[in-house]
C-alpha cells in the first residue's frame, strides 16, 4: 500500500507539472489594451515596413524615370523619351509610354523586394 501511495503522489506531481498555467488576465484599460494591440500585432514593424516601402518605391521610380528610360531611349532609335509615347484616338490620347514606365517600375520593385526577402531568409531574419 505505501508503494501505491508513493506512485499516486508521483502521478499527482507529474499532472501538476503538465497542467498548463492559466493565462494571466490582461490589465483593463484603454492604454493597456492599446499596448497589447501594438505588441501582439507588431504594428510598429508594419509601420516601419510601410514607410520603407514608400521610399523604396519612390527611389525605384526615380531610377526608372531618370536612368533606365533614357538608356532605353538611346537603345531604341527614334525614342527620345519613352514616357511621352501616346496614341491619339479622336479627341482622347492614350498615354502608352506612361503605362510602360509603370510596368517597368513595378517589375523592378518586385525584383528588389524578391532580393530583400531572399537575403533576409539567408540571414535568418524571416
N, C-alpha and C positions, 0 to 999 in steps of 0.2 A: 504494500500500500504506500509506503513512503516514496518508493521509486516512481509510482504513478503520479503522486502529488508533485514530485520534482519535475516530471515531464510536463504535467499540466501547467505548472508555473513557468517553465521554459517556453511553452507554446504561447502563453499569455504575453510574455515579454516580446516574443517574435511578432505576434499580432500587433502589439502596440507600436513596434518599430516599423511595421509595414503599413500601418494605417496612416494615410496622408493627413497632415495637419490641416485644419480648416483654414481657408484663405482669410487673411485679416480683412475686415471691412475697410473700405476706403473712407477717409475722413470726409465728412459732409462739408458742403460749402462750395460756392461757385468758383472761388480761386483754386481750391484743391482739385475740383473736377477739371478745371482748365489745365492745371499742371499735369494731371493724369492723362488728359487727351493729348497734350503735347508729347508726353513721354511714350504713351502706348502707340500712337500712330506716326511717330517720328516726323512730326510736322516740320521741325527745323531742317532736317535733312532734305525733305521735299522742297522746302522753300529755297534752300541753297542750290539744289539741283535745277530748279526752275530758273533762278536768276542767272546761273552759269549758262544754262541752255539759251536764254535770251541773248546774252552777249556772244556766245559761240555762234548763234545764227547770224547775228549782225557782222561778226568777223568773217564768216564764210560768204555772206552776201557781198561784202566789200572785196574779198578775194576774187570772187567770180566776176563782179562788175568791173573791177579796176585792173585785174591782171589776166584772168583766163579769157574773158571775152575779147580783149584786144589781141591776144595771141591767136584766137580762133579767127578773128578778122584778118590778121596777117596771113594765116594759113590758107584761107579761102579767098581767092581774088575777087574783088568787087564788093566785099562786105567790109565796110569801114567800121560799122558799129552794129553788131548783131541784134542788140536790143531794140533798134529802131525799125526793124522789118515790120511792115504792115501790109495788109491786103485790103484795099478799099472795095467795098461792095455797096453800091448805091451811095447813100449818104452816111453809111457806117464804115468804120475802119476796124479791122481785126488786128490786134497787136500781137502777132505771132512771135515776134522777137522777144517781147517781154515774157511771154509764156515759156519760150525756150530757155531764157535766163532762169526762170523759176524752176524749171525741171532740172537744169544743171546744178543749181544751188541745192535743191533737195537731194540729189544723188550724192553730192559732196558732203552735205551734213549727215546723211545716213551712213556714209562710209566712215566719217570721223567718229560718229557715235559707235559704230561697229568696232573700230580700232580701240576706242576707250574701254568698251566692255571687255574686249579681248585682253587688254593689258591689265585691267582690274581683276579679272579672273586669274590671270597668271600670277599676280601679286597676292592672291587670296583675299581680296577685299570684298568680292561679290556683295 
